[in-house]
Amino acid sequence: MKIVFNALSARLGGGQTYLINLFQFVPVNEDLEIVVFAPASLKLPDHPRIRRVEPAWPTENPILRALWEKWALPGILKAEKADVLFCPGGVVSTRAPAGCKVATMFRNMIPFDLRVRKSIPLGLQRLRNWLLNRIMLKSMSEADLTIFISNYARSVIESLTKVKNAVTIPHGIGSVFRTHSDNPVRPDFLPARDYILYVSRFDVYKHHYEVVSAYANLPQELRERFPLLFVGETHLPEAERVKALISTLGLESQVLLLGAIPYHSLPPLYHHAYLNLFASSCENCPNILLEAMASGRPMICSNVMPMPEFGAEAALYFSPFDSKNIQDILTEALTSPDVLKKLSAEAVTQSDKFDWENTSRKTWFELLALAGRAKGSV
């Protein structure tokens, strides 16, 4: 059986991390052949079942990629005698030939969050999310298999369209993030004292602005004891808005923007934090929340779904839209060592439920079952 991956849209960290882990656990099956279309930046393992194929024309441009998917890929699938076309990016632009089933995956929640879409200025980006909403709904309604990565996301889509064959398979946690039983070296650039850590790109729906506003209203004693560290690229417009707020409030010595940190360098930052924080209000499967919990450090978190679905009893929750509520939960966490001790233990227990090997095994099981149905329908 042959499974073709159209992973050409996997150009960023999350999409690539998923595929890297999936290909790390390819099932032992002599009859399986995996054909992968992917950007050059995605490093594939040297595996006898995996064959990388380059498109005949450039696909870096989304429009050219869509044309290739619509006009060239169907012929390739027919020539390859593919049993399954898997589009993990959530968009299916290809009409598969007879005998080839289609699988897709839902990862991007932004096109389905009206509050986030309205926060985007009028222009191409807002139009793009409007179009993605419709294209992704059509893709999921027509696919032979749709993989969801949270029950919350599945409920959102199933309230909007009928999905033929749905399964929920959450993402896993990389073993490098499970530092709760280790003691990784503390990076020199971290403050010498305890700190609060928030790892996330700067965007309106990540609520850095509300977090800074809440932090500013903490008692001075707590702010002096616990600096607030942000990790994420600082060239984005929302980062500039947050920097201006920090300056206005005179918090430059207490709120520190570390900028972008390489993915593989994050585990020690989570591990040495006194408290991890995650304030997003728009997620599908919150990888940052999962990876932070795997450090075994206590967590306070947005109460917007699906965060409670993944954090369960391992976090204290706040409304990310309400800086006063964030302030109250921060104060409770920073002044309640017994509560934090309990949260640390819960974080280890909860994070153990998310494992890339299990995620991959379940995913391959569904894809192989779909391939089996394709062969049976020929």
N, C-alpha and C positions, 0 to 999 in steps of 0.2 A: 504494500500500500504506500501511496505517495502523498505527503502533505506539503503544500506550497505556502510559505509565509510571505505575505506582502508587508514587510516591516520598514518600508522606505520612509515612513513618517516618524520613525523612532530616532529623532535627532537630539533629544534632550535626555537628561539623567534618568528620570523615572521610567520612561519607555525602554531605555536600553538596559537598566538594571533588571527589569522584569524579564527581558529576553535572555540576558546573560545567565540568570538563574534557571530559567526554563531549560536552556540548552545544556546546562551543567548536569541535569538529571534526565537525559534522554533514556527512555526505557530500553531494556534489552529485548530487541525484536528484530530478527534477521530479515523479516519481510518489510521493514520500515525504511523509507527513504525520505529525507527532509530537504527540500529545496528552499533557499532563503534569498529573497531580495531585500537588501538592507543598505543603509548608508555606509560609506567606507569607515566612518568613525566607530561603528559597532564591531567590536572584536569577537569573532566567532571561535569556538573551541575547535581544535583539530580532532574531528570525530568522523569515523568511517561512514556514519549515517547522514552526515550533514554536507550539503553541497551548496556553495555560494554561487549565485548567478548575477551578472551585471546587466542592467537594462540596456537596450540598444541605443537609447538616446538619453540626454540629461534629464534627471528627475529631481534636482535640487529645488527648482521652481515649482510651487504647488500646482500651478495651472498646467505646466508640462507634465507633472506627475499624474494629474487627474486624466489628462489625455492619453497618457501611456496606459493607465489602468483601464480606461474605457475601450481603447482600440487595439492595443498590443497584447495586453495580458490574457484576454480570452483565448487568443491563438496559441500562446505559450502553454496555457493550462491544457488545451486540447492536445498539443504535440507531446507534452510531458505525460499525458494520460493521468492527470492528477485526480486523486480521490477527494481531497479537501483543499480549499483555499481558506487560509486563516488570516484575517485582517485585524491584528490586535489594536490598531489605532482607533477603531470604532467607526471608520468610514469605509463603506464598500461601494466602489464605483465600477465594479466589474460584473458583467453578466457571465456567470460560470457556464461552461458547456454542459451538455447532458451527461449525467453520471458523476458530476463533481459537486460535492456539498460545500456550503459556505458557512464559516464560523467567524464571529466577530467578538469584540470585547468592549465594555463600556468603562472608560477611565476618566473622561473629562466632564466634570459636573458643571462648569461655568456656563455653557450654553443653556442649561436648564435651571439656572438660578436667576430669576428676574431682577432681584435686588442688585446682584453683581453686574448684570448686563446694563442696567440703568445707570450704574456708576461709571461706566465707560463712556468717554466723550463721543459725540456723534462723529462718525467717520468709518474708515474701513474695518477697524477692529470690532466695532459694534455690529456692523453688517456681517462680518465673518461669523460671529457667534450666533446671529440670527439664522444664517444659512446652515451652520453646523447643527443647530437644533433640529432643523427639518431633515437634513441629510442623514444624521445619525438615527433619528427615529425611523426613517424609511429603511436604513441599513439593518437595524435591529428587528424590525417587523418582518423583513423578508429573509433574514438569515436562518439557516437550519439549526444553528446553535449560537446563543448569546451568553457569554461569560460575564457575570457581574462580580465586582470585588467588594461589595457591601450589600447587605439586605436593604439598607436605606435606599441606595441608588436603584436597586431592583424595583422597590416599591414605587419610586418616582416614575420610572419608565413604564412600568406595567399599569400605572394610572393614566398614561397618555396613549398607549398603543398596545396591541396584542402581540406578545412575543411567543413564537412557536415553541421553542425549546430553551428554557432558561435554567442556568445553574449559578449558584453563588460560590465563588472560590476567592477568599481574601488573599492579599499579598502576604509574603512571609517577611522575616527579619533576618538580615545577614548575620552570620555568626560573629563577625568582628564587632557588632554592637552589643553582644552579650558580655558585658564587662563586669557584671555584678559580683562575680566570684574572682575577678582579677584585680590588679591595681596598676592600670596603665600609667605611664609616665605623664606627669602634669606638664603641658606645654608652657614654655617660658613666657609667652605673651599673655597668659591669663593673669588676672589679679592675684596677689598673694593671699587675699582673704576669700571668704565665701562669696558666692555670686549667684544671681538668678540668670538663667539662660533661655533665650528664645531664638530658635533656629527657623528661619523661613525667609523666602524672598519678600521684598517689600511690595505690597499691593493693598488697595483699600480694604479688601475682604480679609486680609490678614490682621488688621486692627492694631498695628503698631502704635498708631496715634492714640487710641484709647488706652493702650497699655502704658504709654508714657504719661498720659494724663492721670491715670490711676496711681502710678508710681510716685508722681510729684506730690500727691496728697498723703503719702505715707509719713509717719513721724520721722523727723530728721535722724533720729537714732537708728532706725531701721535702714534708711537710705545710706547712711554712712557705713553701716555694717555689711549691707548686701548691695553692691553695685549691680546694675541691670545691663546684661550683655546681649546685643543683637548680632546674629550671624546671618549674612545675606548680602547680595550685591547692592551697592549703595549709589549706583548711577541712575536708578529708576526715579520717575517723578514722585512717587509716594515717599521714597527715601528722603528726597529734598524737603518735602512737607514735614516729615518727622524731625529732620535735622533743625528746621526752623523752630519747631516747637521746643526742642531740647534747649536751643539757644535762648529762646524767650523765657523759659522757666529757669534758666541758669543751672542746668543739670549736666553740663559738659563733663564734669569730673565723676559723675555718678552713673550716667547712661553712656555706655561705650559701644560704638559701632565698629565691629571687627572686620566688616566687609565679607567677601566671599571666602569660604574655607573649603579646600578640596574635600570631596565626599569621604574619602578614606581617612581623613584626619579628624572627623567629627566625633568618633566614639570617646576619646579622652575628655572632650568638652562636656558631653553629657554626663560622663562618669564623675567628674569632679565638681559638678554643679551642686549647690546646696538645694536648689529647686529648679526644675525644668518647667517651662511654660509654653502653652500652645494656644493661640487665640483665634485661629481661622474660623470663618463662618461658612466656608464653601469647600468641601472636600468630598471625594468619592471613597478612597481608602487612605487615611492619613498616615503615610509612611513615617513622617517625622515623629508623630505621636508614638507609633510602635517602636521606633528605634530608640527614642528617649526612654521609654519604659524598660527596654531591655538592659539599660544601664543599672537598673535597680535603684535609681534615685527618685524621690517623690515628684509628683506631677500635679500642676493645676492646669485646667483645660477649659476651652469653650464648651458650652452646653448644647451647641447646635449639632444636630445629627449630621454625620454618623459618628461623631467623636465619642458619645457615651456608648455606642455599640461596640467600640473597640477598647475604650478605657475602662468600662464597667466600674468596679469598685476601686480601681487603682488610681483615681484622681479625685481632686476637689473641682467642682464645676462652677463656671461663672458665665454670665451673658457677655459676649464680646462687644455688644453694642452699648453697654452700660459701664462707663469708667468707674462709677461709684461701687458697683457690684464687684468689678475686678479688684478695686482697692480693698474691699471688705474681705474677699477670699485671699488676697495676698497677705493681708494683716493676720488673718487666721492661720495661714500656713507658716508664716515667719515667726509666729509667737506660740506655736503648738508643737513642740518636738515629739510628743507622743503620737500626735496625728501623723506627722511626717514619717515616723518609724513604721507605723502601720501601712501607710501608702507605699513605702519602699518595698515591704514584703509583698504587698498586693501587686506591685508593678512586675516583680519577678514572675509571680504565678501567672498573671495575665499575659505577659509577653511570651511565655512558653507555649501558648496556644497558637502562635503564628510562626510557621517554619517554612522556609523556601522549598525544602525537599517534599513536604506534604503538599504544598501549593502546586508544585510541578507534577507530582505524581497524580493528583486529581485532575489537573489540566490535560495531561497526556492521556489519561483514561477516557476523558470525554472526547478528545480529538480522535483517538483510535476507534472508539465506539462509532463516531460519526463516519469515519472512513469505512468501517465495516458495513454501515448502512448504505454507503455509496456503492460499494461493491455488490451488495445484495440487490440494489435497484437497477443494476446494469442489465 
